[in-house]
Amino acid sequence: MTDATQTEAQPVNRLEHYPVPLFGMVMGMAGLTLAMHAGEAAFGMGAQISTGLYLFTFALFGLIGAGYAAKAAIYPGALVAEWKHPVRLSFFPAISISLLLLATATMPRSEGLAEGMWLLGMVLQFVLTIAVVSNWIGSRSFQHGMLNPAWFIPAVGNVIVPIAGVPLGYVEISWYFMSVGLIFWLVLLTLVINRLIFHDPLPGRLQPTLVILIAPPAVAFVAWLQLTGDVDAFARILINGAYLFTAIVLVQLPRILRLEFALSFWALSFPFAAATIASFRFAAETGSEAHRLFGGVLLVALFVVIAGLLWQTIRAAMAGRICVPE
């Protein structure tokens, strides 16, 4: 047996290759939980479904978080390598965003627990935003081809902070994070559109991240309502911007769905959830029946998308295609 054959026969250490993009699953499930809660309110339903989803998402976050903590403790070098990876670097704030989303979902159930989770998520989001952006503009050189829509996650994830922050009483802190999120959304939107139009197409595994274009304006719309309490002109610009990107993504979706499944496909989940929640909020604030019905359509589509993602993830895990070297 040759050395190459012996190397190939060595078992893969799953924990060492436990990827931070797994937290995208938590973001997607938390988004579904919040969207379902908004849908229940919009259609006068009970809260049984959203409660079940909330408990499942909470358990999922604990499971994935424990796995990643074990990786950090046992294989710190693997964590450092992931931090230095030009693509995976942008996924680290998915940890803090998951906490912030879970804090928002916890608000109707336990304000004290929600506040503790929100404070932890807010501080972690602040630290990760500074760390990631400093990494982008530091001595390290990034090639234009490394830029992709996942870069929205670290900076624009800040607009999630006000959604629970304002009801909890942290108004000025919420304005800070809203400002940071909007500023970086405009900067990164310009860079990402330039990359998509004038440079090589995104690699196959990163094609699903195109859907992330929907999330910033949709989440910012909800956050803006929390901060101002009014569906003003800027709020309408945000939600209609989200609808524009939703339409663009829907045109691209058939091509994306033909690609081989990867964890990056979970990027399909949270942005559609954000658009769903924004539609229900607009309907609640303005009495628009069209937005309420559109939110219902998006909610059904979201359930189908996440059911498909869960099925494909289980299949990939059983086939040994999760937590492996790339």
N, C-alpha and C positions, 0 to 999 in steps of 0.2 A: 504494500500500500504506500502510495507516495505521500509526501508531506502535504501536498495540496488536498488530496483526498481526505487525509486525517483532519485537516483544518475544516473542510466542508462538513465532516461528520460531527464536529463538536456541537453540542446543544446550545441554543441561543439563550442567553440570560435575559429573561423577560423583564425583570425588575430594572436592570441596568439600562434598558432601552424603553422604559416607561415614559411616554412622551407628554409634555405639558399641553399639547393640543387636546388631550382628553378632557380638559376642563371646558372645552367647547360643547361637550355633551351636557354639562351642567347648565351652561348658559342657555342652550336650546330648551332643556326641560324646564328651567326656571321661567323662560319666556313663554312657554306653553302654559305653565301654571298661571301666570299673570294674565295672559290672554283669555284663558278659560274663565278666570275670575271676573274679568271685564265682560265677557260674553254672558255669563250667568246674570250679572247685574242688568245688562242691556235687554235680555229676553225674559227677565223675571223668574229665573230658575233658582234652585237651591244651590248650596255651595259644596255638595258632596263630591263632585268630580274634581273641582280645583283642590279640595282638601286632600283627596287621594294622590293627586299629582304632586302636591306640595310635600307630602310625606315621602313619596318616592324620590323626589329631587333632593330632599334633605339627606336621605340615606345615600344616594348616589354621590353627592358632594363629599360625605364622610368617607365613603369607600375609595373614591379617586384621590381625595386629599391624603388619606392614610397611605395609599400606595406611593404617592409622590414624596411624602415625608420620609418613607422608608428608603426610597431611592436616594434622597438627599443625604440621609444619614449613612447609608452603606456605600454608596457610589458617588461621593461628592464631585469627583472628577467628571462623571457623566453629566451632572447638573451644570457644571461650569462649561462643558463643551456645548451643551444645549443653549446656554446663555450666549455663547459666542457665535452660535449659528445665525446667519444673516436673516433667515426666515423665521425660525422658531423663537427668536428673541421677542418678536411682536406678540407672541401668544402668552407670555408670562402674565400680563395684566388680566388675562381671562380668569385668573385665580381671584383677584380682588373684585372683578366685575361679578363673578359668581356669588361672592359674599354680599355684594350690594343688592343684587337681584333677590337673593334669598331673604335679605333684611326687608326688602319691599314686600315680599310675599308674606313675611312673618307679621307685618304691621297689624293686620286685622285680628291676629291670633294672640300676640303677646308683644306689647309695645316695649317692654323692658328688654326682652331678648332681641327684638328688632334693633333697638338703639345700640346695644352692645355689638351686634354683628355689623351694623352700619358704621360705627366708629372704627372698628377694626378694618373693614373694607375700605373706608375713606382714607385712612392713614396709609394703608398698603397701596392704594391707587395713587396717592400723591408720591410716595417713594418710587414706585415702579415707573410712573410717568417721567419723573426727573431722571431716573437711571437709564431708561430706554432712550429718551430724547438726547441725553448727554452722550450716550453710546453712538447715536446716529451722527452727531455733529462733532465728535471727538477726533482723536488722531487716527482712528480706524477708517479705512477707505471702503465705501460701499459702491458697488457697480449699479448702473441704472437698471439692469435686468433683475436685481434683487428686490426692487420696489414692487409691491403688489398691494391689493386692497386690505390685506391683513394688517398693514401698517396703521389702519384706522383704529385698531383695537387699543393700543396704549394711550394715545392722546385723546381720541374722541370718546373713549369709555368714561371720561370725566363727566359727560352730560347725564350719566345715569345717577350720579350722586344726589342731585336736587330732588329726585322723585320721592325718595323717602326722607331726605334731609330737611326739606321744608316742613312737612308735617311734624317732624321730630323737634322743630324749633331752631335748626341750624341754618338760618336764612342767609347770612353773610358768607358763611363757608360755601353754601350751595351756589351763590352767585360767583364765587371764585372759580369753582370747578366748571360751572356753565361757561364762563368766559374762556377758560383754557380750552375746553372742548370745542367751542365754536371757532376760535382762532385757528386751532390746528386742523379742524375739519376743512376750512377754506384753503389752508396751505396744502394739506395732503390731497385734497380733491383735485387741485390744480396739477400736482405732481403725478398723481395716479392716472388721471385722464391723459396727460401728456405721454406717460409710459404706455398706456393701452393703445393709443392712436399711432404714435410715431416709432415704436420699438417692436421687437419681436413679441409674438403672442405669449401669454402666460403658459408655463409648463402645465402639463395635464393635471398634476396633483393640485395645482394652485388655481385652476379654472373655477372651482366652486366658490372661491373667495370673492368672485365678482358680486355675489349676492350681498356681501357686506356693504356695498354702496347704499343699500336701502336703509341700513340701521341708523347712521348719524342723524339725518333729518327727522326720521320717525321718532327716535328717542328724544331728540332735542325739542320736538313739538310738545311731547308730554311734560318734559322738564320745564319748558317755557310756561305752560299752563300752571304748573305748580308754583312758579316764581311770581307770575303776574296775575293769575286768576282770570285771564281774559283771552278769548280767541280774537286777537287783533290781527293786523295786516301781516306782521312778521310770523305769527303762528300759522297763518294760512300759507305763507311762502314755504315754511318748513314742511307742512304735511303734503302740500302739492309737489314739493321736491321729492319727498319719499315716494309718492305715487309715480312720478316720472321714472325714478330708478327702478321701481317695481315693474313697470312696463318694459323697460330696457332689459331687465333680467329675464322676464318671461319669454322674450324673443330668443335669448341665448340659452334658456334652460334645456330645450330638447337636445342641443349639442352637448351640454355639460352632463346630462344624465346618461349619455352613451359611454362616458368614460368609466374606467375601472374604479371601483369604490376605494376610497381612502378616508382617513379620519377628517380630512379637510372638507368632506361633504357635509359635516355638521355645521359648516358655515351657512347652509341653506336654512337652518332652523330659527335662530334668534332674530335675524332681520325680518323674516316674514311675521314672527310673533310681534315685533316692534310695530310693524305696519298695521297689524290687527288691533293692537292696543290703541294706537293713535286714532284709528277709525272709530272705535267705540267711544273714546274720549271726546272726539269732535262731535259725534252724534249726541252724547250726553250734554255737552255744553251748548249746542246750537239747536237741538231737536231735529237734526237732519235724518230723515228716515232712510235716505239713500246711503248715507255713511254707516248707519246701523246695519242695513242689509249687506253692504259690502264687507263690513267687519265680520258678519256671520259667514260669508263665503270664504273669506281669508282664514277664518278659524277652522272651518272644515278642511280646507286645503292644508293648513298647518298640521292638523291631526294626521292626515294622510302622509305628509312629508316625514314627520317624526316617526310614525309607525314604520315607514320604509327604512329610515335611517337606523332604527333600533334593530330591525330584522337583518339589514346588511352588516351592521356592526357585530351582531351575534354570529353570523355566518363567517365573517372575516376572522373573528376570534377563534372559532372552532377549527378554522383552516390554518391557524397559526400565522395569520398575516397582520396581527396587531402586536405592538411592542417588539418590533424587530428592527435591525439596522436598515437604514435607507441607502 
